[in-house]
Amino acid sequence: MSEQSRRRPSQPYRRPKKDPVRMLAFEALRAVDERDAYANLVLPPLLRKARENEGFEARDAALATELVYGTLRRQGTYDAVIAACVDRPLREVDPPVLDVLSLGAHQLLGTRIPTHAAVSASVELARVVLGDGRAKFVNAVLRRIAQRDLDGWLAEVAPPYEEDAEDHLAVVHSHPRWVVSALWDALGGGRAGIEDLLEADNERPEVTLVARPGRIDRDDLLAAVGEDALPGRWSPYAVRLAEGGEPGALEAVADGRAGVQDEGSQLVAAALANAPIEGPDRRWLDGCAGPGGKAALLGALAAGRGASLLAAEKQPHRARLVERALAGSPGTHQVVTADGTRPPWAPGSFDRVLVDVPCSGLGALRRRPEARWRRRPEDLDNFAPLQRALLTQALASVRVGGVVGYATCSPHLAETRAVVDDVLKRAGGAELLDARPLMPGVPAVGDGPDVQLWPHLHGTDAMYLALLRRTA
């Protein structure tokens, strides 16, 4: 037998099979990485397109959503695992390759997808988007990852808690170390509380609706949503969608009688609306109104008392979102494009003022998991002057006896109490009100007089609220 006849015949080339679900997940991750996009903005149009062109069903959309958000939430953990399985620093791995590896790691370590299916599907994805050569690298790395479960890998790559508590928590719960430190400082307490908080950041949040007063009441909204609806835990206007679902498909949301709004955000708006003030109660201001959720609730509450709302937003495109949110609202309202640090209105013009200031967003990491990897400690220094300026002008904009609500979607002490204390010290003529009674029934809101909500304690974003009455 000749040498040539003893050789195995070459295998015919097999065209890689495209998996629409994993292709979509990869496309979303690349947009997040390349364009600094947010998954909650990128994913919905991709899913709509897939339904139209790929025949996506509900289970396909659910899997794609889990792959994207799960991969982003656990990115820090998966990076540590992948780093232990490659022969080069992660910074030398091409970002598209790392995205495929991260998607594969999530399927292996964070889902119930069988090992062989997770590896083969990821390798097929690599063949489609990276080519056969790099697909072999993906295959080799994922087979190493598949040799242990998540707990086994954490024992391997995370330092012991007793040696470095913050780094241990950072790897195990997939948060940057500085974020772990900042959240722990704000929360206080021991290990159990911070672990509960970090784990809550990695859970998919419920979809919560707000029934806008004067347009629809909560019972009617519950009935309209159907059996998958539950009343909110704390807000009298909240309806929770137990199975997630698509709120935009609901008629009440489409016509503006209801909206999508975290329950913590609802509580902040309601607390300002119910704060005791001295004298008339006719003019309200939302000084940082975009994208419009709080403005729509405030406008509805103001209308119920015969008060008017001015909603100000610096960015024109966000001001348009506020106009859309307020469209059809009862009562009198106006939307203006204006900078709250240099307001066009006269001092002392309002009875109630809300400033939900731009911030790091560390309180909403459940909804925007990629934000934890983008933020840097120095970002807080950039926000600080703006936050102080907005609160200072808000106090100037309210009349004596009126109330200002200072809110952030961050529990970081540099964005919450430090700002309030500094402005009170510099501006004078104001006093803190106890905000806790204005969130009746809500437990564990802190020692007061301000309020801090937490994902693991309240099921809300980590909203902060301080109420200040102008005294002079």
C-alpha positions in Angstrom: 0.0 0.0 0.0 1.4 3.4 -1.0 2.1 6.2 1.4 -0.6 8.2 -0.3 -3.2 5.5 0.1 -2.5 5.2 3.8 -3.3 8.9 4.4 -6.7 9.7 5.8 -8.8 11.6 3.2 -9.0 15.3 4.0 -12.2 16.3 5.8 -14.6 18.3 3.7 -14.9 21.9 4.8 -18.1 22.4 6.9 -19.6 25.9 6.8 -20.2 27.2 10.3 -23.8 27.2 11.4 -25.1 30.5 12.5 -27.0 30.6 15.8 -29.3 33.7 15.7 -29.5 33.9 19.5 -25.8 33.8 20.1 -25.1 36.0 17.1 -27.4 38.6 18.6 -25.8 38.4 22.0 -22.4 38.8 20.5 -23.5 41.8 18.4 -24.9 43.5 21.6 -21.7 42.9 23.5 -19.6 44.3 20.7 -21.8 47.5 20.7 -21.3 47.8 24.4 -17.6 47.4 24.0 -16.9 49.4 20.9 -19.4 52.2 21.1 -19.8 52.5 24.9 -23.4 51.7 24.3 -25.7 50.5 27.1 -27.2 47.1 26.8 -30.7 48.3 27.8 -30.7 50.6 24.8 -29.0 48.3 22.3 -30.9 45.1 23.0 -34.5 46.1 22.4 -34.1 47.1 18.8 -31.9 44.1 18.1 -34.7 41.8 19.5 -37.4 43.6 17.5 -35.3 43.1 14.3 -34.8 39.4 15.2 -38.5 38.9 15.7 -39.2 40.3 12.3 -36.3 38.7 10.3 -35.3 35.6 12.3 -38.7 34.5 13.6 -37.5 35.0 17.2 -39.9 33.5 19.8 -40.2 34.5 23.5 -37.8 31.8 24.6 -35.2 33.0 22.1 -35.5 36.6 23.3 -35.2 35.4 26.9 -32.0 33.4 26.2 -30.4 36.3 24.3 -31.2 38.7 27.1 -29.8 36.4 29.7 -26.6 35.8 27.7 -26.0 39.6 27.3 -26.9 40.7 30.8 -25.4 37.7 32.6 -22.1 38.1 30.7 -21.9 41.8 31.5 -22.8 41.3 35.2 -20.3 38.6 35.8 -17.6 40.1 33.5 -15.1 40.6 36.3 -15.4 37.0 37.5 -15.2 35.6 34.0 -12.2 37.7 33.2 -10.4 36.2 36.2 -11.3 32.7 35.1 -10.4 33.2 31.5 -7.1 34.8 32.6 -6.3 31.6 34.4 -6.9 29.6 31.2 -4.9 31.5 28.6 -1.2 31.9 28.1 -1.1 35.7 27.7 -2.4 38.7 29.6 -6.1 39.5 28.9 -5.2 42.8 27.4 -3.4 40.9 24.6 -6.6 39.0 23.7 -8.5 40.6 20.9 -11.8 42.1 22.3 -14.0 40.1 19.9 -12.3 36.9 21.0 -12.7 37.9 24.7 -16.4 38.5 24.1 -16.9 35.1 22.6 -15.0 33.5 25.5 -17.0 35.5 28.1 -20.3 34.4 26.4 -19.0 30.8 26.6 -17.9 31.2 30.2 -21.3 32.4 31.2 -23.0 29.5 29.5 -20.7 27.1 31.3 -20.6 28.7 34.7 -23.8 30.8 35.0 -26.5 28.8 33.2 -27.9 25.3 33.1 -26.9 24.8 29.4 -25.2 21.4 29.2 -21.4 21.6 28.9 -21.1 20.1 25.5 -23.8 22.4 24.1 -22.2 25.5 25.6 -18.8 24.7 24.2 -19.9 23.6 20.8 -22.3 26.6 20.4 -19.5 29.0 21.4 -17.0 27.4 19.0 -19.5 27.6 16.2 -20.1 31.3 17.0 -16.3 31.8 16.9 -16.1 30.1 13.5 -18.7 32.5 12.2 -17.4 35.8 13.7 -13.7 35.1 14.2 -12.7 32.4 11.7 -11.5 28.8 12.1 -8.1 29.6 13.4 -9.2 31.6 16.4 -12.1 29.2 16.9 -9.6 26.6 17.8 -8.2 28.9 20.5 -11.7 29.5 21.8 -12.3 25.7 21.9 -9.2 25.1 23.9 -9.9 27.8 26.5 -13.5 26.8 27.0 -12.6 23.1 27.5 -10.2 24.3 30.3 -13.0 26.4 31.8 -15.4 23.4 31.6 -13.2 21.4 34.0 -14.5 23.2 37.0 -17.8 24.6 38.1 -18.2 28.3 39.3 -17.5 27.5 42.9 -14.4 25.5 41.9 -13.1 28.4 39.9 -13.8 31.0 42.6 -11.8 28.9 45.0 -9.0 29.0 42.5 -9.0 32.6 41.3 -10.3 34.7 44.3 -8.0 35.5 47.2 -9.2 34.3 50.6 -11.5 36.7 52.3 -9.3 36.7 55.4 -6.3 37.9 53.4 -8.0 40.6 51.2 -11.7 41.0 51.9 -12.4 43.7 49.2 -10.5 41.8 46.5 -12.2 38.6 47.4 -15.6 40.2 47.1 -14.7 42.0 43.9 -13.8 38.7 42.2 -16.6 36.6 43.7 -19.3 39.2 43.1 -17.9 40.7 39.9 -17.5 44.4 40.9 -14.4 46.6 40.6 -12.6 46.7 43.9 -13.1 50.5 44.3 -16.9 50.0 43.9 -16.9 47.3 46.6 -15.1 49.7 48.9 -17.4 52.6 48.2 -20.6 50.6 48.6 -19.3 49.0 51.8 -18.5 52.4 53.3 -22.0 53.7 52.4 -23.8 50.6 53.7 -21.7 50.0 56.8 -22.0 46.7 58.8 -20.2 43.5 58.3 -19.7 40.9 55.6 -23.3 39.6 55.2 -24.8 42.9 54.3 -22.2 43.8 51.6 -22.4 40.4 50.1 -26.2 40.6 49.9 -25.9 44.0 48.2 -23.3 42.9 45.7 -25.3 39.7 44.9 -28.5 41.8 44.4 -26.6 43.9 41.9 -26.2 40.7 39.9 -29.8 39.8 39.8 -32.2 40.8 37.0 -34.5 43.5 38.4 -38.2 43.3 38.1 -40.0 45.5 35.7 -42.0 48.1 37.7 -44.8 50.3 36.3 -46.2 53.5 37.8 -49.9 54.3 37.6 -50.0 58.0 37.0 -52.6 59.6 39.3 -55.5 61.3 37.5 -55.0 59.1 34.5 -55.2 55.5 35.8 -55.3 54.1 39.4 -53.3 51.2 40.5 -56.1 48.7 40.7 -57.1 49.4 37.1 -53.5 49.0 36.0 -53.3 45.7 37.9 -56.4 44.5 36.1 -55.1 45.7 32.7 -51.8 43.9 33.1 -53.5 40.6 34.2 -52.4 37.7 36.3 -48.7 38.4 36.0 -49.1 41.7 37.8 -48.4 42.3 41.5 -48.8 45.5 43.5 -45.6 47.3 44.4 -44.1 46.7 47.8 -43.9 50.3 48.9 -45.2 52.9 46.4 -49.0 53.3 46.2 -48.6 53.8 42.5 -46.4 50.8 41.7 -47.3 47.6 39.8 -44.7 44.9 39.4 -44.6 42.6 36.3 -43.8 39.2 37.9 -42.6 37.6 34.7 -40.9 40.6 33.2 -42.7 40.9 29.9 -42.8 43.8 27.5 -44.4 46.8 29.1 -44.4 48.8 25.9 -47.0 46.4 24.6 -49.5 47.4 27.3 -52.1 50.0 26.1 -51.8 52.0 29.4 -48.0 52.4 28.8 -48.4 53.2 25.1 -50.9 56.0 25.8 -49.0 57.4 28.8 -51.4 56.6 31.6 -48.7 54.4 33.1 -44.9 54.3 32.6 -41.9 52.1 33.4 -40.4 53.5 36.6 -38.4 51.9 39.4 -40.2 51.9 42.7 -37.4 53.8 44.4 -37.8 56.6 41.9 -41.6 56.7 42.6 -40.9 57.0 46.3 -38.6 59.9 45.9 -41.1 61.9 43.8 -44.0 61.1 46.2 -41.9 62.0 49.3 -41.2 65.5 47.8 -44.8 65.9 46.9 -45.9 65.0 50.5 -43.3 67.0 52.4 -44.8 69.6 54.7 -44.4 73.2 53.6 -45.4 76.5 54.9 -47.6 78.8 52.8 -48.9 78.3 49.3 -48.4 75.2 47.2 -48.9 76.3 43.6 -45.6 76.0 41.6 -43.4 73.0 41.4 -40.0 72.5 39.6 -38.2 69.4 38.4 -34.8 70.9 37.8 -33.1 67.8 36.2 -36.2 66.3 34.5 -34.8 64.0 31.8 -35.8 61.5 30.8 -39.1 62.3 32.4 -40.3 59.5 34.7 -40.3 61.6 37.9 -41.6 64.6 36.0 -44.6 62.7 34.8 -45.4 61.5 38.4 -44.8 64.9 39.9 -46.9 66.6 37.2 -49.8 64.2 38.0 -49.5 64.8 41.7 -49.3 68.5 41.2 -52.4 68.5 39.0 -54.3 66.8 41.8 -53.7 69.8 44.0 -54.2 72.5 41.4 -50.4 73.2 41.2 -48.4 73.5 38.1 -45.1 71.9 37.1 -42.1 73.3 35.3 -39.8 70.6 34.0 -36.3 71.8 33.1 -33.7 69.7 31.2 -30.4 70.9 29.9 -30.0 68.4 27.0 -32.4 69.0 24.1 -32.9 65.4 23.3 -33.7 64.5 26.9 -36.1 67.5 27.1 -38.0 65.9 24.2 -38.3 62.7 26.2 -39.7 64.8 29.1 -42.3 66.3 26.7 -43.2 62.8 25.6 -43.6 61.6 29.2 -45.8 64.6 30.1 -47.9 64.5 27.0 -51.6 64.1 27.9 -50.9 64.7 31.6 -53.7 66.5 33.5 -53.2 70.0 34.9 -50.7 72.6 33.9 -47.1 71.8 33.0 -44.3 73.3 30.9 -41.0 71.8 29.6 -38.0 74.1 29.0 -34.5 73.4 27.9 -32.5 75.0 30.6 -29.4 74.6 32.7 -30.3 74.2 36.4 -27.0 75.7 37.4 -27.8 78.9 35.5 -31.6 79.0 35.7 -33.7 81.4 33.6 -36.4 81.7 36.3 -36.3 84.2 39.2 -35.1 83.2 42.6 -37.7 82.0 45.1 -40.2 81.1 42.3 -41.2 77.7 43.5 -42.9 76.0 46.4 -41.3 72.5 45.7 -38.2 71.7 43.8 -36.7 68.3 42.9 -33.1 67.9 41.6 -32.3 64.3 40.7 -28.7 65.2 39.9 -26.4 63.5 37.3 -24.2 61.0 39.2 -22.1 57.8 38.9 -25.2 55.6 38.7 -23.8 53.1 41.2 -27.3 52.6 42.6 -28.6 51.2 39.3 -26.0 48.5 38.5 -28.7 45.9 38.2 -30.1 47.7 35.2 -26.9 48.9 33.7 -24.3 46.3 34.6 -21.7 47.6 32.2 -21.6 50.9 34.1 -19.6 49.3 36.9 -16.7 48.6 34.4 -16.8 52.1 32.9 -16.9 54.3 36.0 -13.6 55.3 37.6 -13.1 56.9 41.1 -12.0 60.1 39.4 -15.5 60.4 37.8 -16.8 61.4 41.2 -14.6 64.5 41.2 -16.1 65.5 37.9 -19.7 65.1 39.2 -19.1 66.9 42.5 -19.0 70.5 41.3 -22.2 70.0 39.2 -24.1 68.3 42.0 -23.2 71.1 44.5 -24.1 73.8 41.9 -27.5 72.2 41.2 -28.4 71.9 44.8 -27.3 75.4 45.5 -29.4 76.8 42.7 -32.4 74.6 43.7 -32.3 76.2 47.2 -32.2 79.6 45.6 -35.1 78.7 43.3 -37.5 77.7 46.2 -39.2 80.3 48.3 -38.7 80.6 52.0 -40.8 77.9 53.6 -40.6 75.7 50.5 -38.9 72.4 50.2 -36.1 71.0 48.0 -35.5 67.3 47.3 -32.0 66.3 46.5 -31.9 62.9 44.9 -29.2 60.6 43.4 -29.2 57.1 42.0 -26.0 56.5 43.9 -25.3 55.6 47.5 -21.7 56.8 47.3 -21.2 59.1 50.3 -19.3 61.6 48.1 -22.5 62.1 46.0 -25.0 62.0 48.9 -24.3 63.3 52.4 -21.1 65.0 51.5 -22.9 67.2 48.9 -25.8 68.0 51.2 -23.6 68.8 54.2 -21.3 71.0 52.1 -24.1 73.0 50.5 -25.9 73.5 53.8 -22.7 74.7 55.4 -21.9 77.1 52.5 -25.4 78.4 51.6 -27.0 78.6 55.0 -30.7 79.5 55.2 -31.9 75.9 55.0 -32.6 73.0 57.3 -32.8 69.2 56.8 -36.3 67.6 57.1 -36.8 64.1 58.3 -37.6 62.2 55.0 -38.2 58.9 56.7 -41.9 59.4 57.7 -42.6 60.4 54.0 -41.9 56.8 53.0 -44.4 55.1 55.2 -44.0 51.4 55.7 -40.5 51.3 54.1 -38.1 49.6 56.5 -34.4 50.1 57.0 -34.0 53.5 55.4 -31.2 54.6 57.6 -30.8 56.7 60.7 -32.1 59.9 59.0 -32.9 62.6 58.4 -32.1 61.5 54.9 -33.1 58.2 53.3 -31.1 55.6 51.5 -32.8 52.8 49.6 -31.0 49.5 48.7 -31.6 46.8 46.1 -31.1 43.9 48.6 -33.3 45.5 51.3 -36.1 47.1 49.3 -35.9 45.6 45.8 -35.3 49.1 44.4 -32.4 51.0 42.9 -30.2 52.5 45.5 -31.9 55.9 45.5 -30.9 58.6 48.0 -33.1 61.5 49.1 -32.5 64.5 51.3 -35.2 67.0 51.9 -34.3 70.6 52.7 -36.6 73.4 53.8 -35.5 77.0 53.0 -35.6 79.1 56.1 -34.2 82.4 55.0 
